[in-house]
Amino acid sequence: MVRARTDDDLEGRTTTETVLVTGATGNTGRPLVEMLCERDVAVRAVVRSAAGREQIAGLPVQTVVADFDDPEAVSAALAGVQRAYLVTPSTERAQDQQERFVDLAAKAGVQHLVKLSQLAADEASPVRFLRYHAAVERRIRERGLGFTFLRPNLYFQGLLALSGPIRDQGVLPAPIGDARVSAVDVRDIAAVAATALTEPGHLGATYTITGPAAVTHAEIAEAIGAAAGRAVTFVDVPPEAFAVSLRSLLPDWQVDGLLEDYAHYHRGEAAAVLPTVTEVTGHPPRALAQFARDYADVFR
């Protein structure tokens, strides 16, 4: 049996160690990079293209271009790294890409891998995204890497994908009824990741990350409308109609996965509220109203 690393294995680590952040321009990666810089941590930010490099050009980080399908580039990015944050773009190849990254990280001698997973990750789940996250978690354990698994609930920022109908029609459509979801702000997920990567006490932990309250989509629509200064109404649409509205924007596999996600929410399986953000970071998670105010311009 491979022994999982503990905090004692990393005793004496210093802020001069380089932390690798994948997805450095993404939802959680960008705020994580900024938070690590505020902590005076040396950051190696992984982007997929020169355009991504330009997006973080103003931050005091080392930027490397590496596609997850290029093992040589990923290996070069991992060279000399002891701690890393793993998130990949949402693609059909995400599981394969992450498992390959895990193998390369183990070979490179990474001691602590913080993986962005998902609430209720389980290889027996009917939700494909929950199955693949659980499979990657298992791969990390099998390779003996020190780990912290972050399992957040629905992102508030995921609602930005629906900003079009909110702006153009004043409606927030979703096949969820009045089910409650303890949605969370990506900035709070990043804060948990930053703490796990820079402070002792988090190796071997699995953190389920939620917002401060379980809210309905009707309440979300009301909060967005109040912040944007316009009426926004939640419309409970059948799953089939929701899928039709998305297929012109997203590939079929992603639409089908989102339908599984929303069925999971509709069953009430994502309503629990946990104090994880406060316990790990010392600060309460952002509320729905704050998210709506901070992103009001997007919905106007």
C-alpha positions as CSV (number, residue, x, y, z in Angstrom):
1,M,0.0,0.0,0.0
2,V,1.3,3.5,-0.9
3,R,1.4,5.8,2.1
4,A,-0.3,9.2,1.6
5,R,1.9,12.1,2.5
6,T,1.1,14.1,5.6
7,D,1.9,17.6,6.6
8,D,5.0,16.3,8.5
9,D,6.4,15.4,5.1
10,L,6.3,19.0,4.0
11,E,7.5,20.5,7.3
12,G,9.9,23.3,6.7
13,R,8.5,24.3,3.3
14,T,9.0,28.0,2.4
15,T,7.3,30.6,0.3
16,T,10.3,30.4,-2.1
17,E,8.9,27.2,-3.4
18,T,7.1,27.5,-6.7
19,V,3.4,26.7,-6.9
20,L,2.1,25.5,-10.3
21,V,-1.4,26.8,-11.2
22,T,-3.1,25.2,-14.2
23,G,-6.0,27.0,-15.7
24,A,-4.4,30.2,-14.7
25,T,-6.9,32.4,-16.7
26,G,-10.0,30.4,-15.7
27,N,-12.8,30.8,-13.2
28,T,-10.8,29.6,-10.2
29,G,-7.3,29.8,-11.5
30,R,-7.2,33.5,-12.1
31,P,-8.3,34.5,-8.6
32,L,-6.0,31.8,-7.1
33,V,-3.0,33.3,-8.9
34,E,-3.9,36.7,-7.6
35,M,-4.3,35.4,-4.0
36,L,-1.0,33.5,-4.2
37,C,0.8,36.7,-5.4
38,E,-0.7,38.6,-2.5
39,R,0.9,36.0,-0.2
40,D,4.3,36.5,-1.9
41,V,4.3,33.0,-3.3
42,A,6.3,32.2,-6.4
43,V,3.8,31.2,-9.0
44,R,4.2,29.3,-12.3
45,A,1.0,29.9,-14.2
46,V,0.1,27.5,-16.9
47,V,-1.9,28.8,-19.9
48,R,-2.8,27.0,-23.2
49,S,-1.8,29.8,-25.6
50,A,0.1,33.0,-26.1
51,A,-3.3,34.8,-25.8
52,G,-3.6,33.3,-22.3
53,R,-0.1,34.6,-21.4
54,E,-1.2,38.1,-22.4
55,Q,-4.3,37.9,-20.1
56,I,-2.0,37.6,-17.0
57,A,0.9,39.7,-18.2
58,G,0.4,42.2,-15.5
59,L,0.9,39.7,-12.6
60,P,4.3,38.9,-11.1
61,V,4.3,35.3,-12.2
62,Q,6.3,33.0,-14.4
63,T,4.0,32.0,-17.3
64,V,4.4,28.8,-19.3
65,V,2.4,27.7,-22.3
66,A,1.4,24.0,-22.1
67,D,-1.5,22.1,-23.6
68,F,-2.8,19.2,-21.5
69,D,-2.5,17.0,-24.6
70,D,1.3,17.7,-24.8
71,P,3.0,15.5,-22.2
72,E,6.4,17.0,-22.9
73,A,5.2,20.6,-22.3
74,V,3.3,19.5,-19.1
75,S,6.4,17.7,-17.8
76,A,8.5,20.9,-18.4
77,A,6.0,23.0,-16.6
78,L,6.1,20.6,-13.6
79,A,9.9,20.5,-13.4
80,G,11.1,21.6,-9.9
81,V,7.5,22.0,-8.6
82,Q,6.5,20.7,-5.2
83,R,2.9,22.0,-5.1
84,A,0.3,22.3,-7.8
85,Y,-3.3,23.2,-8.5
86,L,-5.1,21.0,-11.0
87,V,-8.1,22.1,-13.1
88,T,-8.6,21.4,-16.8
89,P,-11.0,23.0,-19.4
90,S,-14.4,21.3,-19.7
91,T,-13.8,18.9,-22.5
92,E,-14.6,15.2,-23.3
93,R,-11.0,14.5,-22.6
94,A,-10.9,16.0,-19.2
95,Q,-10.5,12.7,-17.3
96,D,-7.7,11.5,-19.5
97,Q,-5.9,14.8,-19.4
98,Q,-6.1,15.0,-15.6
99,E,-5.0,11.4,-15.1
100,R,-2.0,12.0,-17.4
101,F,-1.2,15.2,-15.4
102,V,-1.3,13.1,-12.2
103,D,1.1,10.6,-13.6
104,L,3.5,13.3,-14.7
105,A,3.2,15.1,-11.4
106,A,4.1,11.9,-9.5
107,K,7.1,11.4,-11.8
108,A,8.2,15.0,-11.3
109,G,8.1,14.6,-7.5
110,V,5.2,16.9,-6.8
111,Q,4.4,16.5,-3.1
112,H,1.0,18.2,-2.8
113,L,-1.6,18.3,-5.5
114,V,-4.8,20.4,-4.9
115,K,-7.4,19.1,-7.3
116,L,-10.6,21.0,-8.2
117,S,-13.3,18.3,-8.0
118,Q,-17.1,18.6,-7.6
119,L,-19.6,18.1,-4.8
120,A,-20.8,14.5,-4.5
121,A,-18.0,13.1,-6.7
122,D,-18.6,9.4,-6.9
123,E,-17.7,6.8,-9.5
124,A,-21.1,5.2,-9.2
125,S,-23.0,8.6,-9.8
126,P,-25.5,8.9,-12.7
127,V,-23.8,12.3,-13.4
128,R,-20.8,11.9,-15.8
129,F,-18.9,14.8,-14.3
130,L,-19.1,13.4,-10.8
131,R,-17.9,10.0,-12.1
132,Y,-14.8,11.5,-13.8
133,H,-13.8,13.6,-10.9
134,A,-14.0,10.6,-8.5
135,A,-11.9,8.6,-11.0
136,V,-9.2,11.2,-11.0
137,E,-9.3,11.4,-7.2
138,R,-8.7,7.7,-7.1
139,R,-5.8,8.0,-9.5
140,I,-4.2,10.6,-7.3
141,R,-4.5,8.3,-4.2
142,E,-3.1,5.4,-6.2
143,R,0.0,7.4,-7.2
144,G,0.7,8.2,-3.6
145,L,0.6,12.0,-4.1
146,G,-0.2,14.2,-1.2
147,F,-3.6,15.7,-2.0
148,T,-6.3,18.1,-1.1
149,F,-9.6,17.6,-2.9
150,L,-11.9,20.6,-3.4
151,R,-15.5,19.6,-4.0
152,P,-17.5,22.9,-4.6
153,N,-21.1,23.2,-5.4
154,L,-22.6,25.0,-8.4
155,Y,-20.6,28.2,-9.2
156,F,-22.5,31.5,-9.0
157,Q,-20.2,32.5,-11.9
158,G,-21.7,29.6,-14.0
159,L,-24.8,31.8,-14.3
160,L,-22.8,34.1,-16.5
161,A,-23.3,31.6,-19.3
162,L,-27.0,32.5,-19.1
163,S,-26.4,36.3,-19.2
164,G,-27.7,36.4,-22.7
165,P,-31.4,35.5,-21.9
166,I,-31.1,37.5,-18.7
167,R,-30.1,40.7,-20.6
168,D,-32.2,40.2,-23.7
169,Q,-35.4,38.7,-22.3
170,G,-35.2,39.3,-18.5
171,V,-35.5,35.6,-17.8
172,L,-33.3,33.0,-16.0
173,P,-34.2,29.6,-17.5
174,A,-33.3,26.3,-15.8
175,P,-34.9,22.8,-15.3
176,I,-34.7,23.0,-11.5
177,G,-38.1,24.0,-10.1
178,D,-37.9,25.3,-6.6
179,A,-35.0,23.1,-5.5
180,R,-32.4,24.8,-3.4
181,V,-28.7,24.8,-4.2
182,S,-25.9,26.0,-1.9
183,A,-24.1,27.7,-4.8
184,V,-20.7,29.2,-4.1
185,D,-18.6,32.0,-5.5
186,V,-15.4,30.9,-7.4
187,R,-13.4,33.5,-5.4
188,D,-14.2,31.5,-2.2
189,I,-13.1,28.3,-3.9
190,A,-9.8,30.0,-4.8
191,A,-9.4,31.2,-1.2
192,V,-9.7,27.6,0.0
193,A,-7.2,26.5,-2.6
194,A,-4.7,29.3,-1.7
195,T,-4.9,28.3,2.0
196,A,-4.4,24.6,1.2
197,L,-1.4,25.3,-0.9
198,T,0.4,27.6,1.5
199,E,-0.5,26.6,5.0
200,P,-0.1,23.3,6.9
201,G,-3.0,21.1,8.0
202,H,-4.7,20.4,4.7
203,L,-2.9,17.3,3.2
204,G,-5.3,14.4,2.8
205,A,-8.4,16.6,3.2
206,T,-11.5,16.5,1.1
207,Y,-13.4,19.8,1.3
208,T,-17.0,20.1,0.3
209,I,-17.3,23.8,-0.5
210,T,-20.7,25.6,-0.4
211,G,-22.0,29.1,-0.2
212,P,-23.6,30.5,3.0
213,A,-27.1,29.6,2.1
214,A,-29.2,27.2,-0.1
215,V,-31.0,29.3,-2.6
216,T,-33.6,28.7,-5.3
217,H,-33.2,30.0,-8.9
218,A,-36.2,32.3,-8.3
219,E,-34.2,33.9,-5.5
220,I,-31.1,34.1,-7.8
221,A,-33.2,35.8,-10.5
222,E,-34.5,38.3,-7.9
223,A,-31.0,39.1,-6.6
224,I,-29.6,39.6,-10.1
225,G,-32.6,41.8,-11.0
226,A,-32.2,43.9,-7.9
227,A,-28.5,44.4,-8.6
228,A,-28.9,45.1,-12.3
229,G,-31.8,47.5,-11.8
230,R,-34.3,45.5,-13.9
231,A,-36.8,42.8,-13.6
232,V,-35.5,39.3,-14.0
233,T,-37.8,36.3,-13.7
234,F,-36.9,32.6,-13.2
235,V,-38.5,30.3,-15.7
236,D,-38.7,26.6,-14.9
237,V,-38.2,24.9,-18.3
238,P,-38.4,21.2,-19.1
239,P,-35.0,19.6,-19.5
240,E,-35.6,19.0,-23.3
241,A,-36.3,22.7,-23.9
242,F,-33.3,23.7,-21.8
243,A,-31.2,21.4,-23.9
244,V,-32.5,22.9,-27.2
245,S,-31.6,26.4,-26.0
246,L,-28.0,25.3,-25.2
247,R,-27.1,23.1,-28.2
248,S,-26.3,26.1,-30.4
249,L,-23.8,27.2,-27.8
250,L,-22.3,24.0,-26.4
251,P,-21.3,20.6,-27.8
252,D,-23.8,17.8,-27.2
253,W,-21.7,15.9,-24.6
254,Q,-21.6,19.1,-22.5
255,V,-25.3,19.8,-22.8
256,D,-26.1,16.2,-21.8
257,G,-23.7,16.5,-18.8
258,L,-25.4,19.8,-17.7
259,L,-28.8,18.1,-17.9
260,E,-27.4,15.4,-15.5
261,D,-26.1,18.2,-13.2
262,Y,-29.4,19.9,-13.1
263,A,-31.3,16.7,-12.5
264,H,-28.9,16.2,-9.5
265,Y,-29.8,19.7,-8.3
266,H,-33.5,19.1,-8.9
267,R,-33.4,16.0,-6.7
268,G,-32.3,18.2,-3.8
269,E,-28.9,16.6,-3.6
270,A,-26.9,19.9,-3.6
271,A,-28.8,21.9,-0.8
272,A,-26.5,21.2,2.2
273,V,-24.7,24.2,3.6
274,L,-21.3,23.6,5.1
275,P,-19.0,25.9,7.0
276,T,-15.9,24.8,5.0
277,V,-15.0,28.2,3.6
278,T,-15.1,29.9,7.0
279,E,-13.3,27.0,8.8
280,V,-10.4,26.9,6.2
281,T,-10.0,30.6,5.4
282,G,-11.3,32.3,8.5
283,H,-13.7,34.4,6.3
284,P,-17.3,33.6,5.5
285,P,-18.2,32.8,1.9
286,R,-19.7,35.5,-0.3
287,A,-23.5,35.7,-0.4
288,L,-25.7,35.7,-3.5
289,A,-26.4,39.4,-3.2
290,Q,-22.7,40.2,-3.2
291,F,-22.1,38.1,-6.4
292,A,-25.1,39.8,-8.1
293,R,-23.7,43.3,-7.2
294,D,-20.2,42.5,-8.3
295,Y,-21.4,41.2,-11.7
296,A,-24.3,43.5,-12.2
297,D,-22.9,45.0,-15.4
298,V,-22.8,41.6,-17.1
299,F,-26.5,41.3,-16.6
300,R,-27.5,44.8,-17.7
